[in-house]
Amino acid sequence: MAAISGAKGGGVVVSTGKMMKTVTVRLIKPEWNKHIRKYYYKPQNVLVNDPNNSLIEGDIVALARERHSRRVFHTVKSVIAPFSKPLDERPPILTEEQREQIQDEKRRQKVERRAMRGVSSAVEEAKRRGWGVGQMYEEANKEGHHVEREKTVEHGREVLPGGKHKFGKINEEAQRGKAKTMNRIEKGIRNEEEREKVEQER
């Protein structure tokens, strides 16, 4: 069996459906045995990005080196030999151009969010790539104005555009947290006093 490794080869899908858009692929890699002084093939499982959930267990796939998270360093490039279900009946595999477009769009959104917070490196990158947020932030600073983050209101509280995490004013959040802490402290004191009274009555 030939060695299968990284973007130059592929592997067998051994697990699907346990993680969102991620499958486990088993690669066969040569490992040097220093005692026998000979290469032996050793299986190694890696996590692979599957954007459209196109793979099923048993597929032989080709991989491309592409980092997606702290543990996912590969993405599916193509299906060499499908198992049981034909490729026509599955979601299509993304091409390299489509993957690059998705990554560029995610990067643009991240840079825009950081640039609107005034991060200098993000502003410079937005200007270098021709994204409007960099020029807008620079012009606003020249005029002496502070760029306000666009906000929307959902259920009476503010959220970032397209975001899910709600947030309020810092002072209001701090006051609510302080009030909760004081209530817990007072409740603990009352419980301790009641416990002492019960012990005295005994």
Phi and psi restraints in degrees (value plus and minus 20) as a CYANA .aco file:
   2 ALA   PHI     -97.6   -57.6
   2 ALA   PSI     134.0   174.0
   3 ALA   PHI     -90.1   -50.1
   3 ALA   PSI     118.4   158.4
   4 ILE   PHI    -140.7  -100.7
   4 ILE   PSI     103.4   143.4
   5 SER   PHI    -174.6  -134.6
   5 SER   PSI     110.1   150.1
   6 GLY   PHI      35.0    75.0
   6 GLY   PSI    -162.3  -122.3
   7 ALA   PHI     -91.9   -51.9
   7 ALA   PSI     -38.4     1.6
   8 LYS   PHI    -100.4   -60.4
   8 LYS   PSI     -37.9     2.1
   9 GLY   PHI    -160.0  -120.0
   9 GLY   PSI    -161.9  -121.9
  10 GLY   PHI    -181.9  -141.9
  10 GLY   PSI    -177.9  -137.9
  11 GLY   PHI    -186.6  -146.6
  11 GLY   PSI    -191.8  -151.8
  12 VAL   PHI    -127.8   -87.8
  12 VAL   PSI     112.1   152.1
  13 VAL   PHI     -93.7   -53.7
  13 VAL   PSI     101.4   141.4
  14 VAL   PHI    -132.8   -92.8
  14 VAL   PSI     -31.8     8.2
  15 SER   PHI    -175.1  -135.1
  15 SER   PSI     112.9   152.9
  16 THR   PHI    -159.9  -119.9
  16 THR   PSI     143.8   183.8
  17 GLY   PHI      59.6    99.6
  17 GLY   PSI     -18.1    21.9
  18 LYS   PHI    -116.9   -76.9
  18 LYS   PSI     -41.9    -1.9
  19 MET   PHI    -154.4  -114.4
  19 MET   PSI     127.9   167.9
  20 MET   PHI     -89.7   -49.7
  20 MET   PSI     103.3   143.3
  21 LYS   PHI      37.7    77.7
  21 LYS   PSI       9.4    49.4
  22 THR   PHI    -162.3  -122.3
  22 THR   PSI     116.1   156.1
  23 VAL   PHI    -147.7  -107.7
  23 VAL   PSI     145.9   185.9
  24 THR   PHI    -125.5   -85.5
  24 THR   PSI     107.2   147.2
  25 VAL   PHI    -139.9   -99.9
  25 VAL   PSI     115.6   155.6
  26 ARG   PHI    -117.3   -77.3
  26 ARG   PSI     100.5   140.5
  27 LEU   PHI    -121.4   -81.4
  27 LEU   PSI     133.6   173.6
  28 ILE   PHI    -132.5   -92.5
  28 ILE   PSI      94.2   134.2
  29 LYS   PHI    -141.2  -101.2
  29 LYS   PSI     124.4   164.4
  30 PRO   PHI     -95.7   -55.7
  30 PRO   PSI     118.2   158.2
  31 GLU   PHI    -147.7  -107.7
  31 GLU   PSI     111.0   151.0
  32 TRP   PHI    -100.2   -60.2
  32 TRP   PSI     105.8   145.8
  33 ASN   PHI    -117.6   -77.6
  33 ASN   PSI      91.7   131.7
  34 LYS   PHI     -92.6   -52.6
  34 LYS   PSI     -42.1    -2.1
  35 HIS   PHI     -98.8   -58.8
  35 HIS   PSI     -67.5   -27.5
  36 ILE   PHI    -104.5   -64.5
  36 ILE   PSI     -37.2     2.8
  37 ARG   PHI      38.3    78.3
  37 ARG   PSI      36.5    76.5
  38 LYS   PHI    -175.7  -135.7
  38 LYS   PSI     129.5   169.5
  39 TYR   PHI    -102.9   -62.9
  39 TYR   PSI     115.3   155.3
  40 TYR   PHI    -144.0  -104.0
  40 TYR   PSI     126.3   166.3
  41 TYR   PHI    -105.2   -65.2
  41 TYR   PSI     108.3   148.3
  42 LYS   PHI    -143.6  -103.6
  42 LYS   PSI     111.1   151.1
  43 PRO   PHI     -94.1   -54.1
  43 PRO   PSI     126.5   166.5
  44 GLN   PHI    -162.9  -122.9
  44 GLN   PSI     107.4   147.4
  45 ASN   PHI    -112.3   -72.3
  45 ASN   PSI     114.1   154.1
  46 VAL   PHI    -151.2  -111.2
  46 VAL   PSI     132.2   172.2
  47 LEU   PHI    -106.6   -66.6
  47 LEU   PSI     115.4   155.4
  48 VAL   PHI    -148.6  -108.6
  48 VAL   PSI     115.7   155.7
  49 ASN   PHI     -96.4   -56.4
  49 ASN   PSI     109.2   149.2
  50 ASP   PHI    -146.8  -106.8
  50 ASP   PSI      67.0   107.0
  51 PRO   PHI     -76.8   -36.8
  51 PRO   PSI     -58.2   -18.2
  52 ASN   PHI    -124.2   -84.2
  52 ASN   PSI      -9.0    31.0
  53 ASN   PHI      32.1    72.1
  53 ASN   PSI      30.9    70.9
  54 SER   PHI    -110.4   -70.4
  54 SER   PSI     -36.5     3.5
  55 LEU   PHI    -114.6   -74.6
  55 LEU   PSI     133.2   173.2
  56 ILE   PHI    -151.1  -111.1
  56 ILE   PSI     143.1   183.1
  57 GLU   PHI     -81.5   -41.5
  57 GLU   PSI     114.1   154.1
  58 GLY   PHI      83.6   123.6
  58 GLY   PSI     -35.0     5.0
  59 ASP   PHI     -86.2   -46.2
  59 ASP   PSI     122.6   162.6
  60 ILE   PHI    -120.9   -80.9
  60 ILE   PSI     100.1   140.1
  61 VAL   PHI    -145.0  -105.0
  61 VAL   PSI     135.3   175.3
  62 ALA   PHI    -119.7   -79.7
  62 ALA   PSI     120.6   160.6
  63 LEU   PHI    -133.4   -93.4
  63 LEU   PSI     136.2   176.2
  64 ALA   PHI    -146.0  -106.0
  64 ALA   PSI     122.1   162.1
  65 ARG   PHI     -95.6   -55.6
  65 ARG   PSI      95.2   135.2
  66 GLU   PHI    -181.8  -141.8
  66 GLU   PSI      96.3   136.3
  67 ARG   PHI    -101.0   -61.0
  67 ARG   PSI     115.8   155.8
  68 HIS   PHI    -143.0  -103.0
  68 HIS   PSI     -46.5    -6.5
  69 SER   PHI    -178.3  -138.3
  69 SER   PSI    -190.3  -150.3
  70 ARG   PHI     -86.0   -46.0
  70 ARG   PSI     -46.6    -6.6
  71 ARG   PHI    -136.7   -96.7
  71 ARG   PSI     -29.3    10.7
  72 VAL   PHI    -127.9   -87.9
  72 VAL   PSI      91.0   131.0
  73 PHE   PHI    -137.1   -97.1
  73 PHE   PSI     -14.3    25.7
  74 HIS   PHI    -153.9  -113.9
  74 HIS   PSI     137.4   177.4
  75 THR   PHI    -154.5  -114.5
  75 THR   PSI     134.3   174.3
  76 VAL   PHI     -94.1   -54.1
  76 VAL   PSI     109.3   149.3
  77 LYS   PHI    -117.2   -77.2
  77 LYS   PSI     -64.3   -24.3
  78 SER   PHI    -184.8  -144.8
  78 SER   PSI     145.9   185.9
  79 VAL   PHI    -122.3   -82.3
  79 VAL   PSI      94.9   134.9
  80 ILE   PHI     -94.6   -54.6
  80 ILE   PSI     -67.3   -27.3
  81 ALA   PHI    -161.6  -121.6
  81 ALA   PSI      85.5   125.5
  82 PRO   PHI     -90.8   -50.8
  82 PRO   PSI     131.8   171.8
  83 PHE   PHI    -130.3   -90.3
  83 PHE   PSI     104.7   144.7
  84 SER   PHI      44.7    84.7
  84 SER   PSI     -83.1   -43.1
  85 LYS   PHI    -111.6   -71.6
  85 LYS   PSI     106.7   146.7
  86 PRO   PHI     -83.3   -43.3
  86 PRO   PSI     135.1   175.1
  87 LEU   PHI     -87.7   -47.7
  87 LEU   PSI     -46.6    -6.6
  88 ASP   PHI     -85.6   -45.6
  88 ASP   PSI     -43.5    -3.5
  89 GLU   PHI    -116.6   -76.6
  89 GLU   PSI      -9.3    30.7
  90 ARG   PHI    -138.1   -98.1
  90 ARG   PSI     143.4   183.4
  91 PRO   PHI     -81.7   -41.7
  91 PRO   PSI     124.0   164.0
  92 PRO   PHI     -88.7   -48.7
  92 PRO   PSI     131.2   171.2
  93 ILE   PHI     -99.1   -59.1
  93 ILE   PSI     112.7   152.7
  94 LEU   PHI     -88.4   -48.4
  94 LEU   PSI     120.6   160.6
  95 THR   PHI     -99.5   -59.5
  95 THR   PSI     150.2   190.2
  96 GLU   PHI     -82.7   -42.7
  96 GLU   PSI     -58.8   -18.8
  97 GLU   PHI     -84.5   -44.5
  97 GLU   PSI     -61.5   -21.5
  98 GLN   PHI     -85.1   -45.1
  98 GLN   PSI     -60.6   -20.6
  99 ARG   PHI     -84.0   -44.0
  99 ARG   PSI     -60.1   -20.1
 100 GLU   PHI     -84.8   -44.8
 100 GLU   PSI     -59.2   -19.2
 101 GLN   PHI     -83.2   -43.2
 101 GLN   PSI     -62.0   -22.0
 102 ILE   PHI     -84.6   -44.6
 102 ILE   PSI     -63.9   -23.9
 103 GLN   PHI     -84.4   -44.4
 103 GLN   PSI     -61.1   -21.1
 104 ASP   PHI     -83.8   -43.8
 104 ASP   PSI     -60.1   -20.1
 105 GLU   PHI     -86.9   -46.9
 105 GLU   PSI     -60.6   -20.6
 106 LYS   PHI     -83.5   -43.5
 106 LYS   PSI     -60.9   -20.9
 107 ARG   PHI     -85.6   -45.6
 107 ARG   PSI     -60.1   -20.1
 108 ARG   PHI     -82.9   -42.9
 108 ARG   PSI     -63.7   -23.7
 109 GLN   PHI     -83.4   -43.4
 109 GLN   PSI     -60.2   -20.2
 110 LYS   PHI     -86.5   -46.5
 110 LYS   PSI     -64.2   -24.2
 111 VAL   PHI     -83.9   -43.9
 111 VAL   PSI     -59.6   -19.6
 112 GLU   PHI     -83.2   -43.2
 112 GLU   PSI     -62.2   -22.2
 113 ARG   PHI     -82.5   -42.5
 113 ARG   PSI     -62.7   -22.7
 114 ARG   PHI     -91.0   -51.0
 114 ARG   PSI     -55.6   -15.6
 115 ALA   PHI     -87.1   -47.1
 115 ALA   PSI     -57.3   -17.3
 116 MET   PHI     -87.5   -47.5
 116 MET   PSI     -41.2    -1.2
 117 ARG   PHI    -106.4   -66.4
 117 ARG   PSI     -24.0    16.0
 118 GLY   PHI      70.4   110.4
 118 GLY   PSI      -1.9    38.1
 119 VAL   PHI     -93.0   -53.0
 119 VAL   PSI      99.5   139.5
 120 SER   PHI     -82.4   -42.4
 120 SER   PSI     -61.1   -21.1
 121 SER   PHI     -83.5   -43.5
 121 SER   PSI     -56.9   -16.9
 122 ALA   PHI     -89.7   -49.7
 122 ALA   PSI     -57.8   -17.8
 123 VAL   PHI     -82.8   -42.8
 123 VAL   PSI     -63.9   -23.9
 124 GLU   PHI     -84.1   -44.1
 124 GLU   PSI     -60.9   -20.9
 125 GLU   PHI     -86.9   -46.9
 125 GLU   PSI     -58.8   -18.8
 126 ALA   PHI     -83.9   -43.9
 126 ALA   PSI     -59.6   -19.6
 127 LYS   PHI     -86.3   -46.3
 127 LYS   PSI     -61.8   -21.8
 128 ARG   PHI     -85.8   -45.8
 128 ARG   PSI     -54.9   -14.9
 129 ARG   PHI    -110.4   -70.4
 129 ARG   PSI     -22.2    17.8
 130 GLY   PHI      61.2   101.2
 130 GLY   PSI       0.2    40.2
 131 TRP   PHI    -105.0   -65.0
 131 TRP   PSI     117.3   157.3
 132 GLY   PHI     -83.2   -43.2
 132 GLY   PSI     -45.1    -5.1
 133 VAL   PHI     -83.8   -43.8
 133 VAL   PSI     -50.8   -10.8
 134 GLY   PHI     -86.4   -46.4
 134 GLY   PSI     -68.4   -28.4
 135 GLN   PHI     -84.8   -44.8
 135 GLN   PSI     -58.8   -18.8
 136 MET   PHI     -82.1   -42.1
 136 MET   PSI     -63.5   -23.5
 137 TYR   PHI     -86.5   -46.5
 137 TYR   PSI     -60.8   -20.8
 138 GLU   PHI     -86.4   -46.4
 138 GLU   PSI     -62.7   -22.7
 139 GLU   PHI     -85.4   -45.4
 139 GLU   PSI     -58.7   -18.7
 140 ALA   PHI     -85.5   -45.5
 140 ALA   PSI     -58.3   -18.3
 141 ASN   PHI     -88.6   -48.6
 141 ASN   PSI     -55.8   -15.8
 142 LYS   PHI     -84.2   -44.2
 142 LYS   PSI     -56.3   -16.3
 143 GLU   PHI    -101.8   -61.8
 143 GLU   PSI     -23.0    17.0
 144 GLY   PHI      63.6   103.6
 144 GLY   PSI      -5.0    35.0
 145 HIS   PHI    -122.9   -82.9
 145 HIS   PSI     128.3   168.3
 146 HIS   PHI    -115.9   -75.9
 146 HIS   PSI     111.4   151.4
 147 VAL   PHI     -94.1   -54.1
 147 VAL   PSI      98.5   138.5
 148 GLU   PHI    -106.2   -66.2
 148 GLU   PSI     119.4   159.4
 149 ARG   PHI     -92.2   -52.2
 149 ARG   PSI     111.2   151.2
 150 GLU   PHI     -85.9   -45.9
 150 GLU   PSI     113.7   153.7
 151 LYS   PHI    -151.2  -111.2
 151 LYS   PSI     132.2   172.2
 152 THR   PHI    -145.4  -105.4
 152 THR   PSI     141.3   181.3
 153 VAL   PHI    -129.8   -89.8
 153 VAL   PSI     109.2   149.2
 154 GLU   PHI    -155.6  -115.6
 154 GLU   PSI      98.3   138.3
 155 HIS   PHI      36.1    76.1
 155 HIS   PSI      18.7    58.7
 156 GLY   PHI      61.9   101.9
 156 GLY   PSI     -20.2    19.8
 157 ARG   PHI    -148.0  -108.0
 157 ARG   PSI     135.4   175.4
 158 GLU   PHI    -106.5   -66.5
 158 GLU   PSI     123.1   163.1
 159 VAL   PHI    -155.7  -115.7
 159 VAL   PSI     134.0   174.0
 160 LEU   PHI     -90.2   -50.2
 160 LEU   PSI     132.2   172.2
 161 PRO   PHI     -77.2   -37.2
 161 PRO   PSI     106.7   146.7
 162 GLY   PHI      55.0    95.0
 162 GLY   PSI     -17.5    22.5
 163 GLY   PHI    -113.7   -73.7
 163 GLY   PSI     151.0   191.0
 164 LYS   PHI    -136.2   -96.2
 164 LYS   PSI     -39.0     1.0
 165 HIS   PHI    -108.5   -68.5
 165 HIS   PSI     101.6   141.6
 166 LYS   PHI    -102.1   -62.1
 166 LYS   PSI     130.2   170.2
 167 PHE   PHI    -168.9  -128.9
 167 PHE   PSI     133.7   173.7
 168 GLY   PHI    -143.1  -103.1
 168 GLY   PSI    -189.0  -149.0
 169 LYS   PHI     -90.3   -50.3
 169 LYS   PSI     129.0   169.0
 170 ILE   PHI     -82.3   -42.3
 170 ILE   PSI     -63.2   -23.2
 171 ASN   PHI     -82.4   -42.4
 171 ASN   PSI     -61.5   -21.5
 172 GLU   PHI     -84.6   -44.6
 172 GLU   PSI     -63.0   -23.0
 173 GLU   PHI     -83.6   -43.6
 173 GLU   PSI     -61.0   -21.0
 174 ALA   PHI     -85.3   -45.3
 174 ALA   PSI     -60.8   -20.8
 175 GLN   PHI     -85.6   -45.6
 175 GLN   PSI     -61.0   -21.0
 176 ARG   PHI     -84.4   -44.4
 176 ARG   PSI     -62.4   -22.4
 177 GLY   PHI     -83.5   -43.5
 177 GLY   PSI     -60.7   -20.7
 178 LYS   PHI     -84.6   -44.6
 178 LYS   PSI     -61.2   -21.2
 179 ALA   PHI     -83.1   -43.1
 179 ALA   PSI     -62.0   -22.0
 180 LYS   PHI     -82.7   -42.7
 180 LYS   PSI     -60.7   -20.7
 181 THR   PHI     -83.9   -43.9
 181 THR   PSI     -63.7   -23.7
 182 MET   PHI     -84.1   -44.1
 182 MET   PSI     -58.2   -18.2
 183 ASN   PHI     -83.5   -43.5
 183 ASN   PSI     -60.0   -20.0
 184 ARG   PHI     -85.0   -45.0
 184 ARG   PSI     -61.1   -21.1
 185 ILE   PHI     -84.0   -44.0
 185 ILE   PSI     -66.2   -26.2
 186 GLU   PHI     -82.5   -42.5
 186 GLU   PSI     -60.1   -20.1
 187 LYS   PHI     -84.5   -44.5
 187 LYS   PSI     -59.8   -19.8
 188 GLY   PHI     -83.6   -43.6
 188 GLY   PSI     -59.6   -19.6
 189 ILE   PHI     -84.8   -44.8
 189 ILE   PSI     -64.3   -24.3
 190 ARG   PHI     -82.2   -42.2
 190 ARG   PSI     -62.1   -22.1
 191 ASN   PHI     -82.9   -42.9
 191 ASN   PSI     -58.8   -18.8
 192 GLU   PHI     -87.0   -47.0
 192 GLU   PSI     -60.3   -20.3
 193 GLU   PHI     -84.4   -44.4
 193 GLU   PSI     -63.1   -23.1
 194 GLU   PHI     -83.8   -43.8
 194 GLU   PSI     -58.4   -18.4
 195 ARG   PHI     -84.4   -44.4
 195 ARG   PSI     -60.1   -20.1
 196 GLU   PHI     -85.2   -45.2
 196 GLU   PSI     -59.4   -19.4
 197 LYS   PHI     -83.9   -43.9
 197 LYS   PSI     -62.8   -22.8
 198 VAL   PHI     -82.5   -42.5
 198 VAL   PSI     -58.8   -18.8
 199 GLU   PHI     -88.2   -48.2
 199 GLU   PSI     -58.5   -18.5
 200 GLN   PHI     -86.1   -46.1
 200 GLN   PSI     -58.2   -18.2
 201 GLU   PHI     -85.7   -45.7
 201 GLU   PSI     -50.5   -10.5
